[in-house]
Amino acid sequence: MSDCEDTLQELYRFLDGELREERRVRVQSHLDGCLDCLQAFDFHAELRIVIARTCRETDLPESLAARLEACFGPDALEGLGSELADDLGRSDTDR
């Protein structure tokens, strides 16, 4: 596998800070020297920002909340913040 393929496969783990130090340094080093991978990194980093902003500014549909709870249990929405809990008709103490 090429360095680009390796780097792109690790991109989300890199963005999430989930790589071990040695791997993180290798990915960062590759990004520093490869314009194509750096552009992919920039795109995905910006996409994550847009998605996070949209999720904070948009109400979670009740049907989606119900599906999340059905799949992942009653604690699935824990940690999503009081605004989202309010949107769902729950207080932080209800979760």
C-alpha positions, 0 to 999 in steps of 0.5 A: 500500500502506498503512503497516500493510501495508508494516510487516507485510511487513517484520516478519520482516526487522525482527525479524532486524535485516536492514533498512537503517537508514532502513527500520528507523527507519520500521518502528519509528516505525510500530510506536510509533504503531500498536497493531495492528502493535505487537501483531502484532510482539509476537506474532511476537517471542514466537513466535520465542522459543518456537520457539527455546526449543523447538528448544533443548530438543527433540531434532532427529529424525534423519529431519529432520536427514537431509532438511536435509542432503540439501537443503542439504548436509553443512554444513546443521546447522553452527552449531546447537550442540554439544548438537544435534550430540550429539543427532545423534551428531556432534561439533563436529569432525565437522561 
